[in-house]
Amino acid sequence: MIGLGCMRLSTARDRDEGRAVAVIHAALDAGATLVDTADAYCHDETDVGHNERLIARALATWPGDRSRLIVATKGGIRRPGGAWVNDGRAKRLREACDASRRALGVDIIDLYQLHAVDPKVPFETSVRALASLKADGMIRNVGLCNVTVGQIEAARAIMEISAVQVSLSVLDDDNLRNGVAEYCRDNGIRLIAYRPLGGERAKKLAKDPLLVRLGSKHAATPHEVALAWLTSFSNVVPVPGPTRVETAESIARAAAITLDDDDRRELDARFSGRLLRTPRAQRRPPDDTDADVVVVMGMPGAGKTTIALELERQGYDRLNRDALGGSLADLVPRLATALSSGARRVVLDNTYPTRRSRNEVIENAWQHGVPVRCIWLTTEIGDAQVNAIQRMIDAHGRLPTPEEIRAQGKRDPRYLGPDAQFRYERTVEPPVDDEGFASVEQRVFVRLPESAASRALVFDFDELSQIASDPAQRDALARRIEDGWLLFAHAWRPGASPSDVEAELARARESFAFDVALAHCVHPAGPPVCWCRKPIPGRLIEFARRCNVSVTRSIVVGGSAADRTMAERLGMQRMDYGVVASAGFGTTEW
């Protein structure tokens, strides 16, 4: 089965409706039986539904058998100003589905797909909206696009999923390696492969020696062989997107190709097809081997190095991208070389957040008859932030700026921005046995007790300034200092000149009747680019290390959400600034 992807017929700036209808007719005449569209295939919000209306016009004038066709459309993306904006709200999906029915001229849509997962909307909310549309008789079948195995499982707990649409081609094996294709096969779900010729990289197919040779064998083009390979998998439906009648007619030639066992074997070996063709039981290593490959995974700063070094002391060979250079993919041939050379125990310690990133290690080890186990460090982000900050201070002598991180990070893996940890949290797919691991062991990070002797009161600079303006409060703080407490205050001045802020703090320090360590951040709001803006504790950790302060024995005096989050992540006590200030520091029990 081959489909027809119609996006470019409506999104191209030089689109021509007459030519587009001819292309659709040619593809249907060539044997395409699934027509894939979306309400968002248009120029902008004034043009929504253009592609669906185009398909309705083409089908109305096509003399063929309409009953053999499936028309699949999607909702969940808006096009304001020509941008692509995810919108998975239930109300929006119902409105979009109703508009798609009108554009297509049908009462019931054959296959309605969630176009994209909206990170601002709970995934289950979007799926329940689709279930409601099906229950109300607006759609026959429901599909998902660009999802993970975990998301498919979550959706299937709510309703039946008939199709999953992801990118898949001889140039893109991500959805073979991340388990999505295999999961769909095993659960009877149709896999719709968009960009089946590699999209903008399609010209590379003409230069691939294997595709060229098989094309010659079957009197076909390399592109047609690539499509034939996809259709050789029982549940895969490629949806190429021709924009010319000549290329649409090529669908018939691709469908006519019959690949023999040798063809499929060569193509599978070249393009990771064994992951979908060969059952896992036939790929996995024997259970009685004495060899062992360990993947230690976790967010940056999780403590992976500590575990890897322990295993290295036990005789494991260590492969680490940060130490060896290159990418995660570069470690796979190194693993193959090590196992081929007789290594029996190997440890790899990098983030490995996704099934796809872990799969190459698992499959490569299996090909050498070696099982893989996973040690997953489930370190909380607060602990990981402290680890990363301490590591950078050790390397740099102080907390580096975002500019220094960008410069140094190109050659020193200890330098990273906080976005790396938040990105890990957003993208991580928890490891599970059914990926092919012999076992998955979760380890919780345990921080060693602090040896620092001092303790501190931690303030927001502006709140401390308010306290300092009250003589009674100021005297009470001075007495706390006499009792051995240190004071630390942080000022956030987004967009200000560092020199201006430093001058402001210098003036304040002179006016205070007590000693206080002052720090500042001038970086903007929004996603953090620095380690110094609360609740990220970079400046506090820098102060604690410099002054031998025990963070867990110190107290955050503040009422903001950033203060609360920072205290929780660091295991610090917290007192609400408003309560303490109104009661007076002189009456507060410490």
C-alpha positions as CSV (number, residue, x, y, z in Angstrom):
1,M,0.0,0.0,0.0
2,I,1.3,3.5,-1.0
3,G,-0.3,6.8,-0.1
4,L,0.0,10.3,-1.3
5,G,1.2,13.2,0.9
6,C,-0.3,16.4,-0.3
7,M,1.3,19.1,1.9
8,R,3.5,20.8,-0.7
9,L,0.6,21.2,-3.1
10,S,-0.7,23.9,-0.7
11,T,2.3,25.2,1.2
12,A,4.5,26.0,-1.9
13,R,4.6,29.7,-2.7
14,D,4.2,29.0,-6.4
15,R,1.3,26.5,-5.9
16,D,-1.1,26.0,-8.8
17,E,-4.5,24.4,-8.1
18,G,-4.9,23.1,-11.6
19,R,-1.5,21.4,-11.6
20,A,-2.2,20.1,-8.1
21,V,-5.4,18.4,-9.1
22,A,-3.6,16.8,-12.0
23,V,-0.9,15.5,-9.6
24,I,-3.6,14.0,-7.3
25,H,-5.4,12.4,-10.2
26,A,-2.1,10.9,-11.5
27,A,-1.2,9.5,-8.0
28,L,-4.6,7.9,-7.6
29,D,-4.4,6.4,-11.1
30,A,-1.0,5.1,-10.2
31,G,-2.4,3.2,-7.2
32,A,-2.2,5.5,-4.2
33,T,-5.0,4.5,-1.8
34,L,-4.3,6.8,1.2
35,V,-4.5,10.5,0.8
36,D,-2.8,12.4,3.6
37,T,-3.7,16.0,4.3
38,A,-4.1,18.5,7.2
39,D,-6.0,21.7,7.9
40,A,-2.7,23.4,8.5
41,Y,-1.4,22.7,5.0
42,C,-1.8,26.2,3.8
43,H,0.0,29.5,3.7
44,D,-1.3,31.1,6.9
45,E,-4.4,31.4,9.1
46,T,-6.4,33.1,6.3
47,D,-5.8,30.0,4.2
48,V,-6.6,27.2,6.6
49,G,-8.1,24.1,5.0
50,H,-6.7,24.9,1.5
51,N,-5.3,21.5,1.1
52,E,-8.5,19.7,2.3
53,R,-10.6,21.8,-0.2
54,L,-8.1,21.0,-2.9
55,I,-8.4,17.2,-2.2
56,A,-12.2,17.5,-2.2
57,R,-12.1,19.2,-5.6
58,A,-9.8,16.5,-7.0
59,L,-11.8,13.6,-5.7
60,A,-15.0,15.1,-7.0
61,T,-13.5,15.2,-10.6
62,W,-11.7,11.8,-10.4
63,P,-13.4,9.0,-12.3
64,G,-11.9,6.2,-10.3
65,D,-13.3,4.1,-7.4
66,R,-13.6,6.4,-4.4
67,S,-14.6,3.6,-2.1
68,R,-11.0,2.1,-2.1
69,L,-9.5,5.4,-0.8
70,I,-8.8,6.5,2.7
71,V,-8.6,10.3,3.3
72,A,-6.6,11.1,6.4
73,T,-6.4,14.6,7.8
74,K,-5.0,16.2,11.0
75,G,-5.8,18.8,13.5
76,G,-3.8,20.4,16.3
77,I,-1.6,23.0,14.6
78,R,-2.5,26.6,13.9
79,R,-0.9,28.9,11.3
80,P,-0.8,32.5,12.7
81,G,1.3,34.6,10.4
82,G,2.5,31.5,8.6
83,A,4.1,30.0,11.7
84,W,3.4,26.5,12.9
85,V,2.0,26.6,16.4
86,N,0.9,23.5,18.3
87,D,-2.6,23.7,19.8
88,G,-3.9,20.5,21.3
89,R,-6.8,22.0,23.4
90,A,-10.0,19.9,23.3
91,K,-12.1,22.8,22.2
92,R,-9.7,23.7,19.4
93,L,-9.6,20.1,18.2
94,R,-13.3,19.9,18.0
95,E,-13.5,23.2,16.1
96,A,-10.7,22.0,13.7
97,C,-12.4,18.6,13.1
98,D,-15.7,20.3,12.3
99,A,-14.0,22.7,9.8
100,S,-12.1,19.8,8.2
101,R,-15.4,17.9,7.6
102,R,-16.8,20.9,5.8
103,A,-13.6,21.5,3.8
104,L,-13.5,17.8,2.7
105,G,-17.2,17.7,2.1
106,V,-17.8,14.7,4.3
107,D,-19.9,13.9,7.4
108,I,-17.4,11.4,8.8
109,I,-13.6,11.7,8.4
110,D,-11.9,8.3,7.6
111,L,-8.8,8.9,9.7
112,Y,-8.3,12.0,12.0
113,Q,-4.8,12.4,13.4
114,L,-3.4,14.6,16.2
115,H,-1.0,16.6,14.1
116,A,1.5,17.4,17.0
117,V,1.8,16.9,20.7
118,D,1.2,20.2,22.4
119,P,3.6,20.6,25.4
120,K,1.2,23.2,27.0
121,V,-1.7,20.7,27.1
122,P,-1.7,17.3,28.9
123,F,-1.4,14.7,26.2
124,E,-4.2,12.7,27.6
125,T,-6.5,15.7,27.3
126,S,-5.9,15.9,23.5
127,V,-6.5,12.1,23.2
128,R,-9.7,12.3,25.1
129,A,-10.9,15.0,22.7
130,L,-10.2,12.7,19.8
131,A,-12.1,9.9,21.6
132,S,-15.0,12.3,22.0
133,L,-15.0,13.1,18.3
134,K,-15.2,9.4,17.4
135,A,-17.9,8.8,20.0
136,D,-19.9,11.6,18.4
137,G,-19.6,10.0,14.9
138,M,-17.4,12.8,13.4
139,I,-14.5,10.4,12.7
140,R,-14.1,6.7,12.1
141,N,-10.5,6.2,13.2
142,V,-7.9,8.0,15.3
143,G,-4.2,8.5,14.6
144,L,-1.2,10.2,16.2
145,C,1.7,11.9,14.7
146,N,5.3,12.3,15.9
147,V,4.8,10.4,19.2
148,T,7.0,8.1,21.3
149,V,6.2,4.5,22.4
150,G,5.2,5.8,25.8
151,Q,2.8,8.3,24.3
152,I,1.2,5.6,22.1
153,E,0.7,3.4,25.2
154,A,-0.8,6.3,27.1
155,A,-3.2,7.0,24.2
156,R,-4.2,3.3,23.9
157,A,-5.1,3.2,27.5
158,I,-7.9,5.8,26.6
159,M,-9.0,4.6,23.1
160,E,-8.1,2.5,20.1
161,I,-5.3,4.0,17.9
162,S,-5.5,3.0,14.3
163,A,-2.5,4.7,12.8
164,V,0.7,6.5,13.8
165,Q,2.4,8.8,11.4
166,V,6.2,9.4,11.7
167,S,9.1,10.2,9.4
168,L,10.7,7.1,8.0
169,S,13.0,6.5,5.0
170,V,16.3,4.9,4.0
171,L,17.8,8.2,5.2
172,D,15.9,8.3,8.5
173,D,15.9,5.3,10.8
174,D,14.9,7.2,14.0
175,N,11.5,5.6,14.3
176,L,13.0,2.1,13.7
177,R,15.6,2.7,16.5
178,N,13.2,4.4,19.0
179,G,10.8,1.4,19.0
180,V,7.8,3.1,17.4
181,A,7.8,1.1,14.2
182,E,8.2,-2.2,16.1
183,Y,5.5,-1.3,18.6
184,C,3.1,-0.5,15.8
185,R,3.8,-3.7,14.1
186,D,3.4,-5.8,17.2
187,N,0.1,-4.1,18.1
188,G,-1.5,-4.0,14.6
189,I,-1.2,-0.3,14.1
190,R,-0.7,1.2,10.7
191,L,2.5,3.1,10.4
192,I,2.2,6.0,8.0
193,A,5.7,7.1,6.8
194,Y,6.0,10.7,5.8
195,R,9.1,12.0,4.1
196,P,9.7,8.4,2.8
197,L,12.3,9.7,0.3
198,G,14.2,11.8,2.8
199,G,12.6,15.2,2.1
200,E,15.2,17.7,1.2
201,R,17.8,15.0,1.2
202,A,16.1,13.0,-1.5
203,K,18.8,13.7,-4.1
204,K,21.2,11.5,-2.0
205,L,19.2,8.5,-3.1
206,A,20.5,8.7,-6.6
207,K,24.1,8.4,-5.3
208,D,23.5,5.4,-3.0
209,P,25.3,2.4,-4.6
210,L,22.9,-0.2,-3.3
211,L,19.8,1.6,-4.4
212,V,21.3,2.3,-7.8
213,R,22.3,-1.4,-8.3
214,L,18.9,-2.7,-7.2
215,G,17.2,0.0,-9.4
216,S,19.1,-1.4,-12.4
217,K,18.1,-4.9,-11.4
218,H,14.4,-4.0,-11.3
219,A,14.3,-1.4,-14.1
220,A,13.4,1.3,-11.6
221,T,14.9,4.4,-10.1
222,P,16.7,4.4,-6.7
223,H,13.7,6.4,-5.3
224,E,11.3,3.8,-6.4
225,V,13.4,1.1,-4.8
226,A,13.4,3.1,-1.5
227,L,9.6,3.2,-1.6
228,A,9.4,-0.5,-2.4
229,W,11.5,-1.3,0.6
230,L,9.1,0.5,2.9
231,T,6.1,-1.2,1.4
232,S,7.8,-4.5,2.0
233,F,7.0,-4.1,5.7
234,S,3.5,-5.3,6.3
235,N,2.2,-2.4,8.4
236,V,4.1,0.5,6.7
237,V,2.4,2.9,4.3
238,P,4.8,5.5,2.8
239,V,3.2,8.8,1.7
240,P,5.5,10.4,-0.9
241,G,4.6,14.0,-1.8
242,P,5.0,14.5,-5.5
243,T,4.4,17.9,-7.0
244,R,4.6,16.9,-10.7
245,V,2.5,14.5,-12.7
246,E,5.7,12.6,-13.8
247,T,6.8,11.9,-10.2
248,A,3.2,11.0,-9.2
249,E,3.2,8.4,-11.9
250,S,6.3,6.9,-10.3
251,I,4.1,5.5,-7.5
252,A,2.8,2.8,-9.9
253,R,6.3,1.7,-10.7
254,A,7.3,1.5,-7.1
255,A,4.3,-0.5,-6.2
256,A,5.1,-3.0,-9.0
257,I,8.6,-3.8,-7.7
258,T,8.8,-7.2,-6.0
259,L,11.9,-7.4,-3.9
260,D,13.3,-10.8,-3.4
261,D,14.8,-12.2,-0.1
262,D,18.3,-11.1,-1.1
263,D,17.2,-7.6,-1.9
264,R,15.4,-7.2,1.4
265,R,18.4,-8.7,3.3
266,E,20.8,-6.2,1.7
267,L,18.4,-3.2,2.2
268,D,17.7,-4.2,5.8
269,A,21.4,-4.5,6.6
270,R,22.1,-1.1,5.0
271,F,19.1,0.8,6.4
272,S,18.4,-0.8,9.9
273,G,15.5,-2.8,8.5
274,R,16.3,-5.8,10.7
275,L,14.8,-3.8,13.6
276,L,11.4,-4.2,12.0
277,R,11.9,-7.3,10.0
278,T,13.6,-9.7,12.4
279,P,11.8,-10.6,15.7
280,R,13.7,-9.4,18.8
281,A,14.0,-13.0,20.1
282,Q,16.2,-13.7,17.0
283,R,18.4,-10.6,17.5
284,R,19.1,-10.8,21.2
285,P,22.2,-12.5,22.6
286,P,22.2,-15.8,24.5
287,D,21.3,-15.6,28.2
288,D,24.4,-17.5,29.4
289,T,27.1,-15.2,28.2
290,D,29.6,-13.8,30.7
291,A,30.1,-10.5,28.8
292,D,28.5,-7.3,30.0
293,V,27.9,-3.8,28.5
294,V,26.5,-1.2,30.9
295,V,24.8,2.0,29.9
296,V,24.9,4.6,32.7
297,M,22.3,7.3,31.9
298,G,21.0,10.4,33.6
299,M,20.8,14.1,33.1
300,P,24.0,16.3,33.0
301,G,25.3,16.5,36.6
302,A,23.5,13.3,37.7
303,G,26.6,11.6,38.9
304,K,27.3,9.3,36.0
305,T,31.0,9.7,36.1
306,T,31.2,8.4,39.7
307,I,29.4,5.2,38.7
308,A,31.5,4.7,35.6
309,L,34.7,5.2,37.5
310,E,33.6,2.6,40.0
311,L,33.0,0.1,37.2
312,E,36.3,1.1,35.6
313,R,38.1,0.1,38.8
314,Q,36.3,-3.2,38.5
315,G,37.9,-3.8,35.1
316,Y,35.4,-2.3,32.7
317,D,36.6,-0.5,29.6
318,R,35.0,3.0,29.6
319,L,33.7,4.8,26.5
320,N,32.6,8.3,27.1
321,R,31.8,10.9,24.5
322,D,33.0,13.8,26.6
323,A,36.4,12.2,27.1
324,L,36.9,10.8,23.6
325,G,35.3,13.5,21.6
326,G,32.7,13.3,18.8
327,S,29.0,12.3,19.2
328,L,27.1,9.5,20.8
329,A,26.9,7.8,17.4
330,D,30.7,7.8,17.2
331,L,30.9,5.6,20.3
332,V,29.1,2.8,18.6
333,P,32.0,1.8,16.2
334,R,34.3,2.1,19.2
335,L,32.1,-0.3,21.1
336,A,32.1,-2.6,18.1
337,T,35.9,-2.5,17.9
338,A,36.3,-3.1,21.6
339,L,34.0,-6.1,21.6
340,S,35.5,-7.5,18.4
341,S,39.0,-7.2,20.0
342,G,37.9,-9.3,23.0
343,A,36.7,-6.8,25.5
344,R,34.1,-8.5,27.7
345,R,33.0,-5.7,30.0
346,V,32.4,-2.1,28.7
347,V,30.7,0.9,30.4
348,L,29.2,3.9,28.5
349,D,28.2,6.9,30.5
350,N,26.4,9.7,28.8
351,T,22.9,11.1,29.1
352,Y,21.2,8.7,26.6
353,P,17.8,10.3,27.2
354,T,15.9,8.6,24.4
355,R,15.2,5.1,23.2
356,R,16.7,6.0,19.9
357,S,20.0,7.1,21.5
358,R,20.2,3.8,23.4
359,N,19.2,1.5,20.7
360,E,22.4,1.6,18.7
361,V,24.4,0.5,21.7
362,I,21.9,-2.3,22.4
363,E,21.8,-3.6,18.8
364,N,25.6,-3.3,18.4
365,A,26.3,-5.3,21.5
366,W,23.7,-7.9,20.6
367,Q,25.4,-8.4,17.2
368,H,28.5,-9.3,19.2
369,G,26.5,-11.6,21.4
370,V,26.7,-9.3,24.5
371,P,23.7,-8.3,26.6
372,V,23.3,-4.7,27.8
373,R,22.0,-3.5,31.2
374,C,21.1,0.0,32.2
375,I,21.9,1.9,35.4
376,W,19.5,4.9,35.4
377,L,20.4,7.8,37.7
378,T,17.1,9.4,38.7
379,T,18.9,12.4,40.3
380,E,16.6,15.3,41.2
381,I,17.3,18.5,39.2
382,G,18.4,20.4,42.3
383,D,21.2,17.9,43.1
384,A,22.2,17.8,39.4
385,Q,22.3,21.6,39.3
386,V,24.6,21.7,42.4
387,N,26.9,19.0,40.8
388,A,27.1,20.9,37.5
389,I,27.8,24.2,39.3
390,Q,30.5,22.8,41.6
391,R,32.1,21.2,38.6
392,M,32.3,24.4,36.7
393,I,33.5,26.4,39.7
394,D,36.3,23.8,40.1
395,A,37.2,24.2,36.4
396,H,36.9,28.0,36.2
397,G,37.7,29.2,39.6
398,R,34.3,31.0,39.8
399,L,30.9,30.7,38.3
400,P,31.3,31.3,34.5
401,T,29.1,33.6,32.5
402,P,26.9,32.4,29.7
403,E,29.4,33.7,27.2
404,E,32.2,31.9,28.9
405,I,30.1,28.7,29.0
406,R,29.5,28.9,25.2
407,A,33.1,29.5,24.5
408,Q,34.6,26.9,26.9
409,G,31.8,24.3,26.3
410,K,33.1,23.7,22.7
411,R,36.1,21.9,24.2
412,D,35.4,21.2,27.8
413,P,32.3,19.1,28.7
414,R,32.2,20.5,32.2
415,Y,30.8,23.7,30.9
416,L,27.1,23.5,30.1
417,G,24.1,25.8,30.3
418,P,21.1,25.0,32.5
419,D,19.0,24.4,29.4
420,A,20.8,21.1,29.0
421,Q,19.2,19.8,32.2
422,F,15.8,21.2,31.4
423,R,16.0,19.8,27.9
424,Y,16.8,16.3,29.3
425,E,13.8,16.5,31.6
426,R,11.6,17.4,28.6
427,T,12.9,14.7,26.3
428,V,13.8,11.8,28.6
429,E,12.1,8.5,27.8
430,P,12.5,6.3,30.9
431,P,14.4,3.1,30.1
432,V,12.4,-0.1,30.1
433,D,13.3,-3.8,29.7
434,D,11.4,-4.1,26.5
435,E,14.0,-1.9,24.7
436,G,16.3,-4.9,24.9
437,F,18.0,-4.3,28.3
438,A,18.9,-7.4,30.3
439,S,17.9,-5.3,33.4
440,V,17.2,-1.7,34.3
441,E,18.4,-0.5,37.7
442,Q,17.3,2.8,39.1
443,R,19.7,4.6,41.5
444,V,18.8,7.6,43.6
445,F,21.5,10.2,44.1
446,V,22.7,10.5,47.7
447,R,24.8,13.6,48.6
448,L,27.6,13.1,51.1
449,P,27.1,15.1,54.3
450,E,28.6,18.6,54.2
451,S,31.7,19.2,56.2
452,A,31.4,23.0,56.1
453,A,31.0,24.6,59.6
454,S,29.4,28.0,58.9
455,R,25.7,28.8,58.4
456,A,24.1,31.7,56.6
457,L,20.9,33.7,56.2
458,V,20.0,34.0,52.5
459,F,18.0,37.0,51.3
460,D,16.7,38.7,48.2
461,F,18.7,42.0,48.0
462,D,15.6,44.2,47.8
463,E,14.0,42.6,50.8
464,L,17.3,42.8,52.8
465,S,17.4,46.6,52.0
466,Q,13.9,47.0,53.4
467,I,15.1,45.3,56.6
468,A,18.2,47.4,56.8
469,S,16.1,50.6,56.7
470,D,14.5,49.6,60.0
471,P,16.9,50.3,63.0
472,A,15.3,47.5,65.1
473,Q,15.5,45.0,62.4
474,R,19.0,46.0,61.5
475,D,20.2,45.6,65.1
476,A,18.5,42.2,65.3
477,L,20.4,41.1,62.2
478,A,23.7,42.4,63.6
479,R,23.1,40.2,66.7
480,R,22.6,37.2,64.4
481,I,26.0,38.0,62.9
482,E,27.5,38.1,66.4
483,D,26.0,34.6,66.9
484,G,28.0,33.3,64.0
485,W,25.5,33.7,61.1
486,L,26.8,34.9,57.7
487,L,24.6,37.0,55.4
488,F,24.1,36.6,51.7
489,A,21.9,38.6,49.4
490,H,21.2,38.3,45.7
491,A,20.0,41.0,43.3
492,W,18.3,40.3,40.0
493,R,18.5,43.2,37.6
494,P,17.5,41.9,34.2
495,G,19.0,43.9,31.4
496,A,21.0,46.3,33.6
497,S,24.6,47.1,33.1
498,P,26.8,45.0,35.3
499,S,28.8,48.0,36.4
500,D,25.7,49.9,37.3
501,V,24.5,47.0,39.5
502,E,27.9,46.6,41.1
503,A,27.8,50.3,42.0
504,E,24.4,50.0,43.4
505,L,25.5,47.1,45.6
506,A,28.6,48.9,46.7
507,R,26.5,51.9,47.9
508,A,24.2,49.6,49.8
509,R,27.0,47.7,51.4
510,E,28.3,51.0,52.8
511,S,24.9,51.9,54.2
512,F,24.4,48.6,55.9
513,A,25.5,48.4,59.6
514,F,26.5,44.8,59.1
515,D,28.6,42.6,56.9
516,V,26.9,40.9,53.9
517,A,28.0,39.1,50.8
518,L,26.2,40.5,47.8
519,A,25.8,38.9,44.3
520,H,23.8,39.8,41.3
521,C,22.4,38.6,38.0
522,V,21.7,40.8,35.0
523,H,20.3,38.1,32.7
524,P,16.8,38.3,31.2
525,A,13.6,36.5,32.2
526,G,12.4,33.5,30.3
527,P,14.2,30.2,29.8
528,P,17.4,30.4,31.9
529,V,20.7,31.0,30.1
530,C,22.8,31.5,33.2
531,W,23.4,29.7,36.5
532,C,23.1,32.8,38.7
533,R,19.3,33.6,38.5
534,K,17.2,32.1,41.3
535,P,15.9,29.5,41.7
536,I,19.1,28.2,40.1
537,P,21.6,28.4,43.0
538,G,24.8,29.3,41.2
539,R,25.6,32.4,43.2
540,L,24.6,30.8,46.5
541,I,26.9,27.8,45.8
542,E,29.7,30.0,44.8
543,F,29.3,32.0,48.1
544,A,29.0,28.8,50.2
545,R,32.2,27.3,48.8
546,R,34.1,30.5,49.2
547,C,33.0,31.0,52.8
548,N,32.8,27.4,54.0
549,V,29.1,27.5,54.5
550,S,26.9,24.5,54.9
551,V,23.9,25.0,52.6
552,T,21.6,22.6,54.4
553,R,22.2,24.3,57.8
554,S,21.5,27.7,56.2
555,I,18.1,29.5,56.0
556,V,16.4,31.1,53.0
557,V,14.4,34.2,54.2
558,G,12.1,34.9,51.3
559,G,8.5,34.5,50.1
560,S,8.9,34.3,46.3
561,A,8.3,31.2,44.3
562,A,12.0,31.3,43.3
563,D,13.0,31.3,47.0
564,R,10.7,28.4,47.8
565,T,11.9,26.3,44.8
566,M,15.6,27.0,45.6
567,A,15.1,26.0,49.3
568,E,13.3,22.8,48.3
569,R,15.9,21.8,45.8
570,L,18.8,22.4,48.1
571,G,17.2,20.9,51.2
572,M,17.3,24.3,53.0
573,Q,15.1,25.6,55.7
574,R,12.9,28.6,54.6
575,M,11.2,31.4,56.5
576,D,8.7,33.6,54.8
577,Y,10.1,37.1,54.6
578,G,6.8,38.8,55.2
579,V,6.1,36.8,58.4
580,V,9.6,37.2,59.7
581,A,9.9,40.9,58.9
582,S,6.5,41.8,60.5
583,A,7.3,39.8,63.7
584,G,10.9,41.2,63.9
585,F,14.1,39.3,63.7
586,G,14.7,40.0,67.4
587,T,11.7,37.8,68.3
588,T,12.3,35.0,65.8
589,E,13.4,31.6,67.0
590,W,16.4,30.3,65.1
